[in-house]
Amino acid sequence: MPALCRDCCLVADTLPPRCPTCGGHRILAHRSLTTLTIAHIDCDAFYASVEKRDRPELAARPVIVGGGTRGVVTAACYIARIYGVRSAMPMFKALKACPDAVVIKPDFSKYSAASKQVRALMQALTPLVQPISIDEAVLDLAGTAALHGAPPAAVLARFALDVERSVGVTVSIGLAANRLMAKIAAGRGKPRGFTVIDAAKAPLLLAPEPVRLLPGIGAAAARRLETIGITRLGQLQALSDREALRLLGEDGLALVRRARGEDARRVDPARETKSISAETTFDRDLAAVADLEKPLWRLCEKLARRLSDAGLAAGGVVLKLKTARFSTRTRNARLPSPTVLPDRLFELARALLAEEATGTAFRLIGIGAHPLVPLALADHGDLADPTPPRRAAAQAAINALRSRFGDTAIARGRSLDQAAGLSRGERRR
């Protein structure tokens, strides 16, 4: 059976438990090892790993990335996860579960820089790289064996070592016949995992798993399936096409095929980014419009920067508010023309905020861009207002200065008066 040493990337027809070349014991053997070409790569506890990279003294400590006692966990290292800490968990619950954790405010500029390094190493393997998020992507390595002088499995093992050496974080890899199974494989054996699943074994492997294993099936969908007696993927696999349509509606056939491990999606490097947003949780609930406008402005600045970095512009804005009782409100509106200017984003978002801030206390505010359009369409100005091009040029200069000297290098007057209601993370930035 083909085997791979993950420590020296040796590929052979068979290998003993210890590699005869390097003595390494991370031996991966699978009958389809040298033929599969679809890989899902997921950085391990990415934000926390970057923080540990920069603070080696924290290597053996539980680390939580997040903000404030009223915020939520953005990321948790694997040591913290042993105590039950999970992403999106309220911070007070995380600290109750793991009181000795080191809590670090997120530094997204640092994470973005590390992500770009990892992405560059991916693109050296194949042009078919489809980013899924800041810390994961799917790759199609078909036809690259001749270029790299090795099958995709060996190339991926070498890539994982390169990431550890040059970026200082680890990755887990799933290698399979399609995107769905590659993603599921990447989630097994973390951290530093490398799991191979071929098409023939997919249905048998999936059958005993809960329906929540499938990407896209959340808690609500799982509850709906449970009402008709379906809790395991094997139960979905057993449905005929007629039963799937009758029980699950128009999406039933696709769901059953996914439960069997089937996925016809191709790796598409041109996949559009679906959303760009920014949000913050307050240290105390805020109700007054004036108090809410201050963090909203800072988020509009952050959103404008993220849009520019992504080569995109906002065709409209989405305002997100979470009440003191954890009820979420979202409101959206279109812009007259696309923009990446924070003041234009703020003007529209403030109007949406004024309609909602009628005495209700809020614990969180967020701003997003939707729809997203190409940056080239933004801020051209018109006869009524010819100033956007000049303002866009000024904003680009501000962004350049902040990229070089930090976010505090230059600030607008509106940013200087930070009220007590802002989270500590917002005040620091």
NORFEN-V501019 format. One record per helix or strand of 3 or more residues. SS is the DSSP state (H for helix, E for strand). FROM is the first residue (numbers start at 1). TO is the last residue. If there is no record, write none. Layout:
SS,FROM,TO  SS,FROM,TO
//
This chain:
E,3,5  E,27,29  E,38,43  H,46,54  H,56,58  E,63,66  E,72,76  H,78,82  H,91,97  E,102,104  H,108,123  E,129,133  E,136,140  H,145,148  H,152,166  E,171,176  H,179,186  E,194,197  H,199,207  H,211,213  H,219,227  H,233,237  H,241,259  E,276,286  H,289,309  E,312,323  E,328,339  H,342,356  E,362,369  E,372,374  H,375,377  H,388,405  H,413,416  H,424,428
//
